[in-house]
Amino acid sequence: MEDFWVFGYGSLMWNPGFEHVESTQARLFGYRRSLCIRSWVHRGTEEHPGLVLGLDRGGSCLGMAFRTRPEDADAVLDYLRRRELVTHVYLERRLPVRLADGRNVLAVTYVADRKHRQYASGIDTAHAAEVVHSAVGQSGPNHAYVMNTLAHLREMRIRDQWLEEVGEKVRRLAEAGAA
């Protein structure tokens, strides 16, 4: 049986939710971390959607790769499908990632479905910050999701310039609203 790897770029990085025998930073080429998914439940509503992370085409993404025991692969895949494919805005893919030690492996990951109606294309940092600043869903304010993501990325020593810029603009909007 071959190794089974999972690539995480958002909350899976610090909260995978499944047992693994190895974890390491990894880079996925051809996709970037982006606030490109409209959230209608957890971080917004259908009338006032928030934005959550997806992998969108272009660039590369530094995240985490997790290796599970081969005998756990089916259970991990079932768990991931329940977690990631709720509204089917993500597409399950096995893509090559480069691990921190230079190895190249195939990993299961979830990329944004650009044909899905929840896909939000071409959002710049200013518009993303406005949406994130004002949206609230069942899991709380959208800005809390973004700031929590940024805090975890900093802890993991992962820089994401675009997301950091959105976070800075959200902070400024909050300060302006409090003044």
C-alpha positions in Angstrom: 0.0 0.0 0.0 1.3 3.5 -0.9 1.5 6.5 1.4 -1.6 8.7 1.7 -1.0 12.4 1.9 -3.3 15.3 2.5 -2.4 19.0 1.7 -4.0 21.7 3.9 -3.9 25.4 3.2 -6.4 26.8 5.7 -7.8 25.4 8.9 -6.6 21.9 8.0 -3.1 23.1 8.7 -3.6 23.6 12.4 -6.8 21.5 12.9 -6.5 18.5 10.5 -9.0 16.4 12.5 -7.5 13.1 11.6 -4.6 11.0 12.9 -1.4 11.3 10.9 2.1 9.8 11.3 4.0 12.7 9.7 3.4 16.4 9.0 5.6 18.9 7.3 5.4 22.2 5.4 4.7 21.7 1.7 4.3 23.8 -1.4 1.6 23.3 -4.0 2.4 24.8 -7.4 -0.2 26.2 -9.8 -2.7 27.2 -7.0 -2.7 30.0 -4.4 -4.6 30.5 -1.1 -7.4 33.0 -1.8 -10.6 34.3 -0.2 -12.5 33.1 -3.2 -15.4 31.2 -1.7 -18.6 32.9 -0.7 -19.7 31.7 2.7 -23.5 31.5 3.2 -23.6 29.6 6.5 -20.5 29.8 8.7 -19.2 33.3 7.9 -22.1 35.0 6.2 -25.6 34.5 4.8 -26.9 34.0 1.3 -28.1 37.7 1.4 -24.8 38.9 2.8 -22.1 36.3 2.1 -18.7 36.3 3.8 -15.5 35.0 2.2 -13.5 31.9 3.2 -10.4 30.3 1.8 -10.1 28.2 -1.3 -7.3 27.2 -3.6 -7.6 29.2 -6.8 -5.5 28.9 -9.9 -2.2 30.6 -10.2 1.0 31.0 -8.2 1.8 28.6 -5.4 0.7 27.9 -1.9 2.8 27.1 1.2 0.8 24.9 3.5 1.0 21.6 5.4 1.1 18.0 4.2 0.0 15.2 6.5 0.9 11.5 5.9 -1.5 8.9 7.3 -1.1 5.2 7.6 -2.2 3.5 4.4 -4.8 1.5 6.3 -6.4 4.8 7.5 -6.7 6.3 4.0 -10.4 5.4 3.5 -11.5 6.7 6.9 -9.5 9.9 6.4 -10.9 10.4 2.9 -14.5 9.9 4.3 -13.8 12.5 7.0 -12.4 15.0 4.6 -15.3 14.6 2.2 -17.8 15.3 5.0 -15.8 18.3 6.1 -14.9 19.9 2.7 -17.7 18.9 0.3 -20.7 20.2 2.2 -21.9 22.5 -0.6 -19.6 21.0 -3.3 -17.9 24.4 -3.9 -14.6 22.5 -3.7 -13.2 19.8 -6.1 -11.3 16.9 -4.6 -7.9 16.5 -6.4 -4.7 14.5 -6.0 -2.0 17.0 -6.8 1.8 16.9 -6.6 3.3 18.8 -3.6 6.9 19.4 -2.7 7.6 18.6 0.9 10.1 20.8 3.0 12.8 18.1 2.7 12.5 18.1 -1.1 10.4 15.0 -1.7 7.6 15.2 -4.2 4.4 13.4 -3.3 0.8 13.2 -4.5 -1.6 14.7 -1.9 -5.4 15.0 -1.7 -6.5 18.6 -1.5 -9.6 20.6 -2.3 -9.6 23.4 -4.9 -12.2 26.0 -5.7 -14.8 25.0 -8.3 -14.8 28.0 -10.5 -18.1 27.0 -12.0 -19.9 26.9 -8.6 -22.2 29.8 -7.7 -20.3 30.3 -4.4 -17.0 31.0 -6.3 -16.0 34.6 -6.1 -13.5 35.6 -8.8 -11.2 38.5 -9.1 -11.8 40.1 -5.7 -9.1 42.7 -4.8 -7.9 43.2 -1.3 -10.1 46.3 -0.7 -13.3 44.6 -1.7 -12.4 41.5 0.2 -11.7 43.5 3.3 -15.1 45.3 3.1 -16.9 41.9 2.8 -14.9 40.3 5.6 -15.4 43.4 7.9 -19.2 43.3 7.7 -20.2 39.6 7.2 -21.4 37.4 10.0 -22.6 33.8 9.9 -23.5 30.9 12.2 -19.9 30.5 13.3 -19.4 34.2 14.0 -17.9 37.2 12.3 -16.0 36.8 9.0 -13.2 39.0 10.3 -12.6 36.6 13.2 -12.0 33.8 10.7 -9.5 35.8 8.7 -7.6 37.1 11.8 -7.5 33.6 13.3 -6.2 32.3 10.0 -3.5 35.0 9.9 -2.5 34.3 13.5 -2.1 30.6 12.8 -0.1 31.3 9.7 2.3 33.6 11.7 2.7 30.8 14.3 3.6 28.4 11.5 6.0 31.0 9.9 4.0 31.0 6.7 3.6 34.3 5.0 0.7 35.1 2.7 1.1 38.7 1.5 -2.3 39.0 -0.1 -4.2 37.7 2.9 -2.0 39.8 5.2 -3.0 42.9 3.2 -6.7 42.0 3.5 -6.2 41.6 7.3 -4.5 45.0 7.6 -7.4 46.6 5.7 -10.0 44.8 7.9 -8.1 46.1 11.0 -8.2 49.7 9.6 -11.9 49.4 8.8 -12.6 48.2 12.4 -10.6 51.1 13.8 -12.4 53.6 11.7 -15.8 52.1 12.8 -14.8 52.3 16.4 -13.7 56.0 16.1 
